[in-house]
Amino acid sequence: MSDHEDNEQDHDDFEDEVGGEGNRIIGGRAKAVVEHITRSIADEPDAIDVDMIERRGEVTLLVHADKSDMGRLIGKRGRVVQALRQVTRAAGAAEGIRASVDIVE
């Protein structure tokens, strides 16, 4: 087998482990991105919890954080949360969905 065929075989094995197309979690990539970024920013990363609400191809991610991290996640003039929303929209677009983020206590 050539290197290309080996890589193709590895890729197929990975897809089998994840599950078929029907088993994919809509918004999973966007949620993973939001969890990673918010936990990296927060002083209390274990307090971060991201809930996902799905409605007709749109996903809203609600980030629950410790009160002490709210300002850090929102940022001066809302710049951090705006950047987080842009990255989330891009991650959602990669999955073919609309994704948004809200920070809640």
Residue frames as qw, qx, qy, qz and C-alpha x, y, z in Angstrom:
[[0.000, 0.887, 0.461, 0.000, 0.00, 0.00, 0.00],
 [0.366, 0.506, -0.049, 0.780, 1.17, 3.50, -0.72],
 [0.167, -0.123, -0.485, 0.849, 1.38, 6.22, 1.94],
 [0.367, -0.080, -0.149, -0.915, -1.75, 7.82, 0.50],
 [0.668, -0.221, -0.625, -0.337, -3.69, 4.56, 0.81],
 [0.471, -0.178, -0.696, 0.512, -2.44, 4.11, 4.39],
 [0.042, 0.055, 0.268, -0.961, -3.65, 7.60, 5.32],
 [0.528, -0.134, -0.377, -0.749, -6.98, 6.94, 3.65],
 [0.643, -0.221, -0.733, -0.001, -7.38, 3.72, 5.63],
 [0.289, -0.154, -0.575, 0.750, -6.54, 5.50, 8.91],
 [0.256, -0.027, 0.002, -0.966, -9.11, 8.20, 8.09],
 [0.627, -0.190, -0.558, -0.509, -11.80, 5.58, 7.39],
 [0.543, -0.214, -0.745, 0.323, -11.07, 3.82, 10.70],
 [0.074, -0.077, -0.381, 0.918, -11.42, 7.11, 12.56],
 [0.449, -0.104, -0.224, -0.859, -14.81, 7.80, 11.00],
 [0.647, -0.222, -0.708, -0.177, -16.02, 4.33, 12.06],
 [0.392, -0.183, -0.657, 0.618, -15.04, 5.10, 15.66],
 [0.126, 0.042, 0.161, -0.978, -16.89, 8.40, 15.68],
 [0.427, 0.431, 0.716, -0.345, -20.05, 6.93, 14.21],
 [0.362, 0.450, 0.649, 0.495, -22.04, 7.30, 11.06],
 [0.047, 0.322, 0.190, 0.926, -23.37, 10.52, 9.63],
 [0.485, -0.595, -0.448, -0.458, -26.65, 10.11, 11.51],
 [0.711, -0.496, -0.400, 0.297, -24.88, 9.91, 14.87],
 [0.409, 0.265, -0.130, 0.863, -23.06, 13.22, 14.64],
 [0.203, -0.694, -0.491, 0.486, -23.85, 15.84, 17.27],
 [0.275, 0.776, 0.272, 0.498, -24.98, 19.02, 15.57],
 [0.150, -0.921, 0.124, -0.337, -22.88, 21.89, 16.87],
 [0.903, -0.350, -0.047, 0.244, -20.31, 19.57, 18.43],
 [0.642, 0.270, -0.023, 0.717, -17.36, 21.36, 16.86],
 [0.057, -0.716, -0.019, -0.696, -18.64, 24.80, 17.87],
 [0.719, -0.667, -0.057, -0.186, -19.25, 23.58, 21.43],
 [0.878, -0.149, -0.056, 0.451, -15.75, 22.09, 21.65],
 [0.410, 0.487, -0.012, 0.772, -14.23, 25.37, 20.43],
 [0.327, -0.752, -0.029, -0.572, -16.20, 27.42, 22.96],
 [0.851, -0.519, -0.072, 0.039, -15.31, 25.07, 25.83],
 [0.794, 0.065, -0.057, 0.601, -11.62, 25.15, 24.94],
 [0.232, 0.568, -0.009, 0.790, -11.40, 28.93, 24.60],
 [0.462, -0.735, -0.046, -0.494, -13.45, 29.79, 27.68],
 [0.885, -0.432, -0.078, 0.155, -11.59, 27.30, 29.88],
 [0.686, 0.218, -0.065, 0.691, -8.29, 28.73, 28.64],
 [0.026, 0.634, -0.001, 0.773, -9.36, 32.26, 29.59],
 [0.628, -0.667, -0.174, -0.361, -11.05, 31.53, 32.93],
 [0.066, -0.574, 0.681, -0.451, -9.33, 31.51, 36.31],
 [0.572, -0.073, 0.717, -0.393, -11.77, 28.76, 37.36],
 [0.345, 0.249, -0.703, -0.569, -11.82, 26.48, 34.27],
 [0.081, -0.159, -0.980, 0.089, -13.64, 23.68, 36.12],
 [0.225, 0.470, 0.526, -0.672, -16.58, 26.05, 36.72],
 [0.318, 0.332, -0.413, -0.787, -17.14, 26.49, 32.97],
 [0.447, 0.272, 0.849, -0.076, -20.18, 24.63, 31.66],
 [0.212, 0.233, -0.424, -0.849, -21.47, 25.00, 28.12],
 [0.513, 0.372, 0.717, -0.291, -25.11, 24.13, 27.37],
 [0.021, -0.077, 0.640, 0.764, -26.31, 23.75, 23.82],
 [0.491, 0.491, 0.507, -0.511, -29.77, 24.66, 22.56],
 [0.178, -0.031, 0.739, 0.649, -30.58, 23.52, 19.03],
 [0.446, 0.597, 0.450, -0.492, -33.40, 24.99, 16.97],
 [0.680, 0.689, 0.241, -0.071, -33.90, 24.37, 13.23],
 [0.760, 0.432, 0.006, 0.486, -30.25, 24.20, 12.19],
 [0.052, 0.778, -0.255, 0.572, -29.23, 26.93, 14.61],
 [0.736, -0.281, -0.502, 0.356, -27.27, 26.29, 17.78],
 [0.167, -0.849, 0.165, -0.474, -27.04, 28.63, 20.76],
 [0.697, -0.011, -0.563, 0.445, -24.27, 27.91, 23.24],
 [0.413, -0.846, -0.020, -0.336, -24.81, 29.17, 26.78],
 [0.563, 0.286, -0.561, 0.535, -21.58, 29.53, 28.75],
 [0.622, -0.756, -0.143, -0.147, -22.06, 29.27, 32.51],
 [0.561, 0.383, -0.425, 0.599, -19.05, 30.58, 34.42],
 [0.485, -0.472, -0.478, 0.560, -17.99, 31.55, 37.92],
 [0.001, 0.966, 0.252, -0.055, -18.94, 35.14, 38.81],
 [0.419, -0.716, 0.279, 0.483, -15.26, 36.01, 39.16],
 [0.461, -0.054, 0.649, 0.603, -14.66, 35.06, 35.49],
 [0.369, 0.763, 0.528, -0.056, -17.57, 36.97, 33.96],
 [0.059, 0.928, -0.130, -0.345, -15.58, 40.15, 33.36],
 [0.342, -0.454, 0.709, 0.417, -12.66, 38.18, 31.96],
 [0.447, 0.284, 0.812, 0.245, -14.92, 36.35, 29.49],
 [0.289, 0.872, 0.387, -0.080, -16.74, 39.49, 28.40],
 [0.601, 0.100, 0.134, 0.782, -13.63, 41.69, 28.22],
 [0.055, -0.482, -0.102, 0.868, -13.27, 45.45, 28.01],
 [0.406, 0.395, -0.179, -0.805, -16.05, 46.85, 25.85],
 [0.859, 0.201, 0.346, -0.319, -17.18, 43.27, 25.13],
 [0.371, 0.674, -0.568, -0.292, -14.21, 42.56, 22.90],
 [0.170, -0.275, 0.945, -0.046, -13.47, 39.06, 24.22],
 [0.543, 0.322, 0.711, -0.309, -17.04, 37.83, 23.88],
 [0.557, 0.705, -0.066, -0.434, -17.29, 39.38, 20.41],
 [0.198, 0.565, -0.775, -0.200, -14.15, 37.54, 19.32],
 [0.332, -0.033, 0.923, -0.193, -15.53, 34.33, 20.84],
 [0.614, 0.515, 0.410, -0.436, -18.76, 34.82, 18.88],
 [0.462, 0.695, -0.397, -0.382, -16.83, 35.26, 15.62],
 [0.022, 0.380, -0.923, -0.049, -14.80, 32.09, 16.16],
 [0.453, 0.184, 0.802, -0.342, -17.99, 30.23, 17.09],
 [0.620, 0.613, 0.089, -0.481, -19.75, 31.42, 13.93],
 [0.346, 0.609, -0.663, -0.265, -16.80, 30.16, 11.88],
 [0.163, -0.172, 0.963, -0.131, -16.83, 26.76, 13.63],
 [0.557, 0.387, 0.588, -0.441, -20.56, 26.50, 13.05],
 [0.541, 0.667, -0.214, -0.465, -20.19, 27.46, 9.39],
 [0.108, 0.450, -0.874, -0.151, -17.66, 24.65, 8.98],
 [0.248, 0.133, 0.939, -0.200, -20.46, 22.29, 10.09],
 [0.098, -0.322, -0.661, -0.670, -23.06, 24.01, 7.94],
 [0.313, -0.711, -0.625, 0.073, -25.00, 25.51, 10.86],
 [0.011, -0.750, 0.088, -0.655, -25.46, 28.91, 12.47],
 [0.670, -0.345, -0.523, 0.397, -23.91, 29.07, 15.92],
 [0.067, -0.777, 0.091, -0.619, -24.03, 31.81, 18.54],
 [0.545, -0.105, -0.635, 0.538, -22.74, 32.27, 22.10],
 [0.335, -0.783, -0.053, -0.521, -24.15, 33.92, 25.21],
 [0.335, 0.182, -0.704, 0.599, -22.40, 34.27, 28.57],
 [0.590, -0.596, -0.263, -0.477, -24.71, 33.61, 31.53],
 [0.204, -0.536, 0.650, -0.499, -24.20, 33.34, 35.30]]
